[in-house]
Amino acid sequence: MRGMSTLSKPIVGLILGMVLMGCATHSANQPTGRTPALIQQLDGAAAALRAGEIEKAERLYMSIATDYPEIAVAHLQLGNMAYQSNRSEAAQQHFKTALEREPGHVLATYNLAMVHLQSARELLADHEALAPVTAARPGLVAIRQALEGLNSPAPHQDH
């Protein structure tokens, strides 16, 4: 997928770090009958992700999503991994599913917005290639510049 490099590494790192911190706090709110097994699975998946074992982490998070369909964090992590491997549609679906499970999930909302912004950048680049005269209109140029300006991290990120 074009444009992945336009998302700055600090933002991706921030998102990943915040997600990993969220795993521990989210599991405390789950039904007590399944908490120990769920915590063990979440810990294993997070450890695999930290170790760079992406395929293993993805497999473990998919298992959590299957075994515990109400758990938003599994879909959040699956969405992050899909996005990092340039699978925007899968990332969007996982973030949407996380939001269905937990409508107020801040990171899922933020990450879904980032995927949509990336998609908008790509579509506008395609439009520029297909219709350069139309794409040169000041309004469309301003939109593309505004989207590209969103790549630079803000001094304070409150997520």
C-alpha positions in Angstrom: 0.0 0.0 0.0 1.3 3.4 -0.9 1.8 5.9 1.7 2.5 3.8 4.8 5.8 5.7 5.2 3.8 8.9 5.5 2.6 7.8 8.9 5.4 8.9 11.2 7.2 6.2 13.2 6.7 8.1 16.4 2.9 8.0 16.0 2.9 4.3 15.2 5.1 3.7 18.2 2.9 5.8 20.4 -0.2 3.9 19.3 1.4 0.5 19.8 2.7 1.5 23.3 -0.7 2.8 24.3 -2.4 -0.4 23.0 -0.1 -2.6 24.9 -0.7 -0.6 28.1 -4.5 -1.0 27.5 -4.3 -4.8 27.5 -3.6 -5.0 31.2 -6.3 -2.6 32.2 -9.0 -3.9 29.9 -8.8 -7.5 31.1 -9.6 -6.5 34.7 -13.2 -5.6 33.6 -14.0 -9.1 32.2 -16.2 -11.7 33.7 -14.4 -13.4 36.6 -15.1 -17.0 35.4 -12.8 -16.4 32.4 -10.3 -13.9 33.7 -7.3 -16.1 34.5 -7.4 -17.9 31.1 -8.0 -14.6 29.3 -5.1 -12.8 31.1 -2.8 -15.7 30.3 -3.8 -15.5 26.6 -3.5 -11.7 26.5 -0.1 -11.9 28.2 1.1 -14.5 25.7 -0.1 -12.5 22.7 1.4 -9.3 24.0 4.8 -11.1 24.7 4.8 -12.5 21.2 4.1 -9.0 19.8 6.9 -7.4 21.9 9.3 -10.2 20.7 8.5 -9.3 17.1 6.8 -12.7 16.6 4.0 -11.0 14.5 2.5 -14.2 13.0 2.3 -15.8 16.4 0.8 -12.7 18.0 -1.7 -12.5 15.3 -2.7 -16.1 15.7 -3.0 -15.7 19.5 -5.1 -12.5 19.2 -7.3 -14.2 16.6 -7.8 -17.1 19.1 -8.7 -14.6 21.8 -11.2 -12.9 19.4 -12.8 -16.3 18.7 -12.8 -17.6 22.3 -13.8 -14.3 23.9 -15.8 -12.4 21.2 -16.7 -9.6 23.6 -13.0 -8.6 24.1 -12.3 -5.4 22.1 -8.5 -5.4 22.7 -8.0 -8.5 20.6 -9.6 -6.8 17.6 -7.7 -3.6 18.3 -4.4 -5.5 18.2 -5.4 -7.4 15.1 -6.3 -4.0 13.5 -2.8 -2.6 14.4 -1.1 -5.6 12.9 -3.2 -5.5 9.8 -2.4 -1.8 9.4 1.3 -2.3 9.9 1.3 -5.0 7.2 -0.6 -2.7 4.7 -4.0 -4.4 5.0 -6.1 -1.3 5.4 -9.5 -3.0 4.9 -8.8 -5.7 7.5 -7.5 -3.0 9.9 -10.7 -1.0 9.4 -12.8 -4.0 10.0 -11.0 -5.0 13.2 -11.1 -1.4 14.6 -14.9 -1.3 13.8 -15.4 -4.6 15.5 -13.5 -3.3 18.6 -15.8 -0.3 18.6 -18.8 -2.6 18.4 -17.6 -4.5 21.4 -16.7 -1.4 23.3 -18.3 1.8 21.8 -16.2 4.2 23.8 -12.8 2.6 23.1 -10.5 5.6 22.6 -7.7 3.8 20.8 -9.9 2.0 18.4 -11.6 5.3 17.5 -8.3 7.0 17.0 -6.7 4.1 15.0 -9.8 3.9 12.8 -9.5 7.6 12.1 -5.8 7.1 11.2 -6.7 4.3 8.8 -9.4 6.5 7.2 -6.9 9.4 6.9 -4.4 7.1 5.2 -7.1 5.9 2.8 -8.1 9.5 2.0 -4.4 10.3 1.2 -4.2 7.3 -1.1 -7.5 8.1 -2.9 -6.5 11.7 -3.4 -3.1 10.6 -4.8 -5.0 8.3 -7.2 -7.3 11.2 -8.2 -4.3 13.4 -8.8 -2.7 10.8 -11.1 -6.0 10.3 -13.0 -7.1 13.9 -13.2 -4.2 16.2 -12.7 -6.0 19.3 -13.9 -9.0 18.8 -11.6 -6.7 17.8 -8.7 -4.8 21.1 -9.1 -7.8 23.1 -8.0 -6.9 25.1 -4.9 -9.5 23.4 -2.7 -8.2 19.9 -3.5 -4.5 21.0 -3.1 -5.4 22.5 0.3 -7.1 19.2 1.3 -4.0 17.2 0.3 -1.7 19.5 2.1 -3.8 19.4 5.2 -3.8 15.6 5.2 -0.1 15.5 4.8 0.3 18.1 7.6 -1.3 15.6 10.0 1.7 13.4 9.8 3.8 15.5 12.0 3.2 14.6 15.7 1.6 17.2 17.8 3.6 18.4 20.9 1.0 16.9 23.2 -0.9 13.8 22.3 -3.8 13.1 24.7 -5.1 9.7 23.8 
